[in-house]
């Protein structure tokens, strides 16, 4: 049910924002946010992002095959991302998402480089304006947008920006 709501929410949002997003209406500066930590307890705030590093932040679902392929690819290339803050955001419950991460991307899950967060209030879509799952945003050291990747195929493009 939750996956259906997520897909419906993104579909409706994409209808209203498609014209804007065609003109690259993604946030050029990383928006502020607060999400719940799924590794550990508490809240992770955008102010917690380590400075002087690029940041890769993305919205993923444990029920989306393209999200799982992307997570697996990032998991297998974690060494190439060791100088990048990695933030994975999901709208799913902790148990569901963590279990899928253990299965698909254990290196990401166990890495200190990676924050795994829950967005129970569906704020990510409003702040970052994705039109599909998964969508990843790479921000430079000054929190300026470098590239947006959508789907499991485009994720390879981000490696040329590292």
MOTAHU-V973492 format. One record per pair of residues at least 6 apart in sequence whose ideal C-beta (glycine too) atoms are under 7 Angstrom apart, sorted by the first residue. I is the first residue (numbers start at 1). J is the second residue. D is the distance in Angstrom with one decimal. If there is no record, write none. Layout:
i=I j=J d=D
i=I j=J d=D
//
This chain:
i=2 j=91 d=7.0
i=2 j=92 d=6.5
i=3 j=61 d=6.3
i=3 j=63 d=4.3
i=6 j=61 d=6.2
i=6 j=91 d=5.6
i=9 j=122 d=6.4
i=9 j=125 d=6.4
i=10 j=125 d=6.4
i=10 j=130 d=6.8
i=10 j=131 d=6.8
i=10 j=132 d=7.0
i=10 j=133 d=6.7
i=13 j=125 d=5.7
i=14 j=131 d=4.0
i=17 j=25 d=6.8
i=17 j=129 d=5.9
i=17 j=131 d=6.9
i=18 j=131 d=6.8
i=21 j=129 d=6.2
i=21 j=131 d=5.4
i=25 j=129 d=6.2
i=26 j=128 d=6.8
i=26 j=129 d=5.8
i=26 j=137 d=6.7
i=26 j=145 d=6.1
i=26 j=148 d=5.2
i=27 j=127 d=6.8
i=27 j=128 d=6.1
i=27 j=145 d=6.7
i=28 j=144 d=6.5
i=28 j=145 d=5.0
i=29 j=143 d=5.6
i=29 j=144 d=6.1
i=30 j=46 d=6.6
i=30 j=55 d=6.7
i=30 j=139 d=4.8
i=30 j=143 d=4.3
i=31 j=127 d=4.2
i=31 j=128 d=6.6
i=32 j=46 d=4.7
i=33 j=46 d=4.9
i=33 j=123 d=6.5
i=33 j=127 d=6.0
i=34 j=43 d=5.3
i=34 j=45 d=5.0
i=35 j=44 d=5.6
i=35 j=89 d=6.0
i=35 j=117 d=3.8
i=35 j=118 d=6.1
i=35 j=119 d=5.1
i=36 j=43 d=6.3
i=36 j=117 d=6.4
i=36 j=118 d=4.4
i=36 j=120 d=6.6
i=37 j=43 d=6.9
i=37 j=44 d=5.1
i=37 j=117 d=6.2
i=38 j=94 d=4.9
i=38 j=97 d=6.3
i=38 j=98 d=6.0
i=38 j=116 d=4.4
i=38 j=117 d=6.2
i=38 j=118 d=5.4
i=39 j=116 d=5.0
i=44 j=115 d=5.6
i=44 j=117 d=5.4
i=49 j=55 d=5.6
i=49 j=85 d=5.5
i=50 j=85 d=5.5
i=52 j=141 d=5.3
i=53 j=83 d=6.1
i=53 j=84 d=6.3
i=53 j=85 d=5.2
i=53 j=141 d=6.3
i=54 j=84 d=4.9
i=54 j=138 d=6.1
i=54 j=139 d=6.5
i=54 j=140 d=5.7
i=54 j=141 d=6.3
i=54 j=162 d=6.9
i=55 j=84 d=6.9
i=55 j=85 d=4.1
i=55 j=87 d=6.6
i=55 j=139 d=4.7
i=56 j=81 d=7.0
i=56 j=84 d=5.3
i=56 j=85 d=7.0
i=56 j=86 d=5.1
i=56 j=136 d=6.0
i=56 j=138 d=5.2
i=56 j=158 d=6.9
i=57 j=87 d=4.1
i=57 j=89 d=6.7
i=57 j=137 d=5.3
i=58 j=88 d=6.1
i=58 j=89 d=6.8
i=58 j=134 d=5.5
i=58 j=135 d=6.2
i=58 j=136 d=3.5
i=58 j=137 d=6.9
i=59 j=89 d=5.2
i=59 j=124 d=5.2
i=59 j=130 d=5.4
i=59 j=133 d=6.4
i=59 j=134 d=6.2
i=59 j=135 d=5.6
i=60 j=67 d=4.1
i=60 j=70 d=7.0
i=60 j=71 d=6.2
i=60 j=88 d=5.7
i=60 j=90 d=5.6
i=60 j=133 d=6.9
i=60 j=134 d=4.7
i=61 j=67 d=5.0
i=61 j=90 d=6.3
i=61 j=92 d=6.6
i=61 j=133 d=5.4
i=62 j=90 d=6.9
i=62 j=92 d=5.6
i=62 j=96 d=5.6
i=62 j=97 d=5.2
i=62 j=100 d=3.7
i=64 j=133 d=4.7
i=64 j=134 d=6.7
i=66 j=133 d=6.6
i=66 j=134 d=6.0
i=66 j=151 d=5.1
i=66 j=152 d=4.2
i=67 j=133 d=5.5
i=67 j=134 d=4.3
i=68 j=104 d=5.2
i=69 j=152 d=3.8
i=70 j=134 d=4.9
i=70 j=152 d=4.7
i=70 j=155 d=4.9
i=71 j=104 d=5.3
i=71 j=105 d=4.3
i=71 j=108 d=6.5
i=72 j=104 d=5.3
i=72 j=105 d=6.1
i=73 j=155 d=5.7
i=74 j=81 d=6.8
i=74 j=105 d=6.8
i=74 j=108 d=6.0
i=75 j=104 d=7.0
i=75 j=105 d=3.7
i=75 j=107 d=4.8
i=75 j=108 d=4.9
i=78 j=107 d=4.9
i=78 j=108 d=6.5
i=78 j=111 d=6.2
i=80 j=159 d=6.2
i=80 j=162 d=6.6
i=81 j=113 d=6.8
i=82 j=113 d=6.3
i=84 j=162 d=6.6
i=86 j=113 d=5.5
i=86 j=114 d=4.4
i=87 j=115 d=4.7
i=87 j=117 d=6.4
i=88 j=114 d=6.5
i=88 j=116 d=5.1
i=88 j=117 d=6.8
i=89 j=117 d=5.0
i=89 j=119 d=5.2
i=89 j=124 d=5.2
i=90 j=97 d=4.8
i=90 j=118 d=6.0
i=90 j=119 d=7.0
i=91 j=119 d=5.2
i=91 j=120 d=6.9
i=91 j=122 d=6.1
i=94 j=118 d=6.4
i=101 j=108 d=6.6
i=101 j=109 d=4.2
i=101 j=116 d=6.7
i=102 j=109 d=6.1
i=108 j=114 d=4.9
i=109 j=116 d=6.7
i=128 j=137 d=6.3
i=132 j=150 d=4.9
i=132 j=151 d=6.4
i=135 j=148 d=6.6
i=135 j=150 d=5.1
i=136 j=149 d=4.8
i=136 j=155 d=6.4
i=136 j=158 d=6.8
i=137 j=145 d=6.3
i=137 j=148 d=5.4
i=138 j=146 d=4.7
i=138 j=147 d=4.9
i=138 j=158 d=5.1
i=138 j=161 d=5.6
i=139 j=145 d=5.8
i=139 j=146 d=6.5
i=140 j=146 d=5.3
i=146 j=161 d=5.0
i=147 j=157 d=6.3
i=147 j=158 d=5.7
i=147 j=161 d=5.4
i=149 j=155 d=5.1
i=149 j=157 d=5.6
i=149 j=158 d=5.6
//
